[in-house]
Amino acid sequence: MIDMNTAVASAVAAAVIGLFFALYQRNFVLSQAEGSDRMRQIAAAIQKGAQAFLSREYRAVAILVVIVAIALVVLSQVPGSGMSILTAVAFVFGALASGLSGYIGMYIAVRANVRTAQAASQSLNQGLRVAFASGTVMSTMVVSLALLGISLLFILFVNQLGNAAQAASALAGFGFGGTSIAIFARVGGGIYTKAADVGADLVGKTEAGIPEDDPRNPATIADNVGDNVGDVAGMGSDLFESYASSIIAAISLATTAGAFAGDGLLAAQIFPLMVAAAGLIISIIASFLVKTEEGADQERLLGSIRTGIYGASGLIGVVIVVLGLSMPFGEQSIGVIVATLSGLIGGVLIGYFTEFFTADSYGPTKALSASAEGGAGIVVIRGLALGMMSTLAPVIIVVVVTLLATSQAGLYGVAVAAVGMLSTLGITLATDAYGPVADNAGGIAEMSDLPEEVRDRTDALDSLGNTTAATGKGFAIGSAAMTALALTAAFITALTAGGSSALGAAANPAELLLNPQFVTGLFIGGLLPYVFSALTMVAVGDAAQQIVEEVRRQFREIKGIMEGEAEPDYERCVAISTDSAIKQMLLPGVIAVGVPVGMALLAVIGKDNLLGEFIAPISLVGVLLGSLVSAFMLAVMMANAGGAWDNAKKNIEAGNYGGKGSDAHKAAVVGDTVGDPFKDTSGPSLNILLKLLAIVSLVIAPLIGGAFPADIDAAALDSSPAVEQTADDSGG
């Protein structure tokens, strides 16, 4: 039997190996040639813009992190709050780790792009190797820092508090810190990248008729910067939080759900750490399987990525079985194994169906490309329909995984299913972070007038990146849904632990369904993703409008741009995108944190007065469940519609339906313009929203539970008309 110290030591050792591997890959990437002076000049401009944006974003977020940390310290000192000051400590470390992983990922990405372009001048495989290696730097940093932070903090908190349940509660602060960075990295980066992209496309492609990444377009540098701050730093922080929170939820449910005792309890606590550690090592090994040959088509390039992912999934599946059988779960061993494997398989299936609906090698996107001959309106209609239909498979998969996991291992099964789904994040995230590097490499190749054969190779890598990015977003959304569900289960369990009356008589299923406080919470939760998405899309629209006006002004006022005789003012577009993103990312982030905190405070304040008839802790449960269902389907629809519009456009640019410059191409560009904020801003940001709502609720669960002690009559607290009527009917 592995004890707690051995398990933590194993997880720490795996994390350290991961950090050294990231350093090795970083050195490999930076050792590659950068190409010509012109290539280095363009790359330097992208690096400067990305650094400027991320520095401003992190300075703004740092202020909020300090404010929240102080608030957590103050709450921990409130008598009866049940919160520990260690929650604030975990929060700060989570924020630092998330921010660091995002920063390092972006740092290497903006240096790998030019090296990938130069490597593509040698061979397709060499270009793939450099770009994918940069992706592994991001992925292994995310996994290693999350695993290292959780392992060290958990053993520290257990020793400090002497209680695993309290330690798990304080550990939730680590996930909260990671989410606090992720919400702004995702929203801010998404606003930036799509404002620049939409602005560049609308004026450059549609009005001026010049190619994408043409050096005459003043917004092209801002567009390339945006790929990195949104899809690298933002995605890294997003999945850092999913990964960390899934492990935290599993540890929390192991200690509070009451399904395990004795050695089985210890096994349930360390099992997610062991799975995560094994997954990290296996992902590192599988990353060496990703390679290709000269002249490979898209199917063979996709095959090289699949080899790495499927290989890692198969190996970790074997490890999960071995771990489950070797730990003293007793009769629950098979249940834990089945629950974890269901999440692993579910993640692979979600990735496959996302690829099916977004890649131009399959029917849905091919049909979308063909519809462009009917005009922009038809493209938009068909794209929306495709996105809506694409929700079917992921929802069914999550439903099956949830039912299977809970039937085999209860609520703990949901959490370990999420851990299983994210166990191969070390390679899955690498395939996503690879995409922006390949995209930038293509832009640098075009702006530097590299030979056509080099551009063909970077186009092939870019097209592969579009598919892997879409698949990565689908995986991120699915894992976010499972993680949020696990966190919600941990929150409900924390409220009912020790006989707390926080949920009143609503533990009775019939009364829960009729409880107006719960039902209204469902409506509020279902509404939040739409308000949140509206705010982020309006932000993209406003910022893009400024870019459009600026690009038009430069075309009009700077003589010689279109002839290539004058240099555009790239920095002006970078500055516009940066200013707009920083200003407009705050409100969505504040809403995501403020709603659960506000509802919890109102529930506590109103427990002994009239306000309690309208808002109670069960209202917050409704918000979490309502937002989970709504955000999951809306995010899948937006991400897949956006990915399909993008690949439909590229399918036409490859020479189909008239090729570049045709009416069909112009219609597809409009569809892609609509899809840009769908797939890169609003859709992915919903991942953070539903996880942030859940993790904040879990963090403040001790405060809510402390306000509703176990010795209070639960029936007396629930004053809803439905409950009173039930009591009367039963003679109460």
Secondary structure, DSSP 8 states (H G I E B T S, - for coil): ---HHHHHHHHHHHHHHHHHHHHHHHHHHHTS---SHHHHHHHHHHHHHHHHHHHHHHHHHHHHHHHHHHHHHHHHTSTT----HHHHHHHHHHHHHHHHHHHHHHHHHHHHHHHHHHHHTT-HHHHHHHHHHHHHHHHHHHHHHHHHHHHHHHHHHHHHHS-HHHHHHHHHHHHHHHHHHHHHHHHHHHHHHHHHHHHHIIIIIIII---TT-TT-TTHHHHHHHHHIIIIIIHHHHHHHHHHHHHHHHHHHHHHS----THHHHHHHHHHHHHHHHHHHHHHHHGGG----TT--HHHHHHHHHHHHHHHHHHHHHHHHHHHHHSS-GGGHHHHHHHHHHHHHHHHHHHHHHHHHH-TTSHHHHHHHHHGGG-HHHHHHHHHHHHHHTTHHHHHHHHHHHHHHHHHHHHHHHHHHHHHHHTTHHHHHHHHHHHHHHHHHHHHHHHTT--HHHHHHHHHHHHHHHHHHHHHHHHHHHHHHHHHHHHHHHHHHHHHGGG--TTGGGGSHHHHHH-HHHHHHHHHHHHHHHHHHHHHHHHHHHHHHHHHHHHHHHHHHSTTTTTTSS---HHHHHHHHHHHHHHHSHHHHHHHHHHHHHHHHHHHHGGGSGGGGT--HHHHHHHHHHHHHHHHHHHHHHHHHHHHHHHHHHHHHTTGGG-TTSHHHHHHHHHHHHHHHIIIIIHHHHHHHHHHHHHHHHHTHHHHHHHS-TTS-HHHH---HHHHHHHHHTT-
